[in-house]
Amino acid sequence: MARVLLVDDDAEIRETTAIRLQIGGHHVITAATPQEALDVASGQPHFDVAVLDLHLPRVDGDELLNLFRGNQATADVPVVFYSANAPHATSVHGLSLADTKLTRGRPLNSLLATINCLSH
């Protein structure tokens, strides 16, 4: 079981994804904004992986990754970029998982598999 920080501004996607990850056996903490994510990460035990939406309002995935890397609580947490709206735009920062495409629908299973790999 991994401790997962899930960041997505879309409440429906955030809830659906969190439920699927919880069914997969993971402990999921959600955040709707980058600031909320940093606040949660600072006040919680260490996360095993962070799942970040690529398309947040006012901050894109790369900017949020920079914020994570500059924060002591999240600096070394593996990050998976995830977007329900951008096929083939997802990657795992610092890892070579080019064949992993995480978009809406069945690919939630791919997200679950990726988290399982990163947390073991």
C-alpha positions as CSV (number, residue, x, y, z in Angstrom):
1,M,0.0,0.0,0.0
2,A,1.4,3.4,-1.0
3,R,0.6,6.8,0.4
4,V,-0.5,8.8,-2.6
5,L,-0.9,12.5,-2.9
6,L,-3.4,13.2,-5.7
7,V,-3.6,16.7,-7.1
8,D,-6.4,17.6,-9.6
9,D,-8.6,20.7,-9.8
10,D,-11.6,18.7,-11.3
11,A,-13.5,17.3,-8.3
12,E,-15.1,14.5,-10.3
13,I,-11.9,13.3,-11.8
14,R,-10.1,13.7,-8.4
15,E,-12.8,11.6,-6.6
16,T,-13.0,8.9,-9.3
17,T,-9.3,8.5,-9.4
18,A,-9.0,8.5,-5.6
19,I,-11.6,5.8,-5.3
20,R,-9.9,3.6,-7.9
21,L,-6.6,4.0,-6.2
22,Q,-8.2,3.2,-2.8
23,I,-9.8,0.1,-4.2
24,G,-6.3,-0.8,-5.4
25,G,-5.2,-0.7,-1.8
26,H,-3.6,2.7,-1.6
27,H,-4.0,5.4,1.0
28,V,-4.9,8.5,-1.0
29,I,-4.9,12.2,0.2
30,T,-6.3,14.6,-2.3
31,A,-5.7,18.3,-3.1
32,A,-7.5,20.6,-5.5
33,T,-4.8,23.3,-5.8
34,P,-1.0,23.4,-5.8
35,Q,-1.0,25.4,-2.6
36,E,-3.3,22.9,-0.9
37,A,-1.0,20.1,-2.1
38,L,2.1,21.7,-0.6
39,D,0.2,22.4,2.7
40,V,-1.1,18.8,2.9
41,A,2.4,17.4,2.1
42,S,4.0,19.6,4.8
43,G,1.6,18.4,7.4
44,Q,1.4,14.7,6.6
45,P,3.8,11.8,6.9
46,H,6.0,11.2,3.8
47,F,4.2,10.3,0.5
48,D,5.4,7.4,-1.6
49,V,4.2,9.0,-4.8
50,A,2.4,12.2,-6.0
51,V,0.0,12.1,-8.9
52,L,-0.2,15.6,-10.5
53,D,-2.7,16.9,-13.0
54,L,-0.9,18.5,-16.0
55,H,-3.5,21.2,-16.5
56,L,-4.2,23.0,-13.3
57,P,-5.5,26.6,-13.4
58,R,-2.7,29.2,-13.1
59,V,0.0,26.5,-12.6
60,D,0.9,23.8,-15.1
61,G,2.4,20.5,-14.3
62,D,6.0,21.6,-14.8
63,E,5.6,24.6,-12.5
64,L,4.0,22.4,-9.8
65,L,6.8,19.9,-10.1
66,N,9.3,22.8,-9.5
67,L,7.3,23.8,-6.4
68,F,7.4,20.1,-5.2
69,R,11.2,19.9,-5.8
70,G,11.7,23.1,-3.9
71,N,9.7,21.9,-0.9
72,Q,11.5,19.8,1.7
73,A,8.4,17.6,2.3
74,T,8.0,16.7,-1.4
75,A,11.5,17.1,-2.9
76,D,12.2,13.4,-3.2
77,V,8.7,12.1,-3.9
78,P,8.3,10.3,-7.2
79,V,5.9,12.3,-9.4
80,V,3.5,10.9,-12.0
81,F,1.9,13.5,-14.3
82,Y,-1.7,12.5,-15.1
83,S,-4.3,14.2,-17.2
84,A,-7.8,13.0,-18.2
85,N,-7.7,15.6,-21.1
86,A,-4.4,15.1,-22.8
87,P,-3.8,11.7,-24.4
88,H,-0.1,10.7,-24.5
89,A,0.9,13.7,-22.4
90,T,1.6,11.8,-19.2
91,S,5.0,10.8,-17.9
92,V,6.8,9.8,-14.8
93,H,9.4,12.4,-13.9
94,G,12.8,10.9,-13.8
95,L,11.8,7.5,-15.0
96,S,11.7,5.9,-18.4
97,L,8.1,4.7,-18.7
98,A,7.5,5.9,-22.3
99,D,5.0,3.2,-23.0
100,T,2.8,4.2,-20.0
101,K,-0.1,6.3,-21.3
102,L,-2.5,7.4,-18.6
103,T,-5.6,9.0,-19.8
104,R,-9.3,8.6,-19.0
105,G,-11.1,5.2,-18.9
106,R,-9.3,1.9,-18.6
107,P,-5.9,3.6,-18.3
108,L,-6.7,4.2,-14.6
109,N,-5.5,0.6,-14.3
110,S,-2.2,1.8,-15.8
111,L,-2.0,4.5,-13.2
112,L,-2.5,1.9,-10.5
113,A,0.2,-0.3,-12.0
114,T,2.6,2.6,-12.2
115,I,2.0,3.6,-8.6
116,N,2.5,-0.1,-7.6
117,C,5.9,-0.1,-9.3
118,L,7.0,3.2,-7.8
119,S,6.1,2.3,-4.3
120,H,7.8,-1.1,-4.1
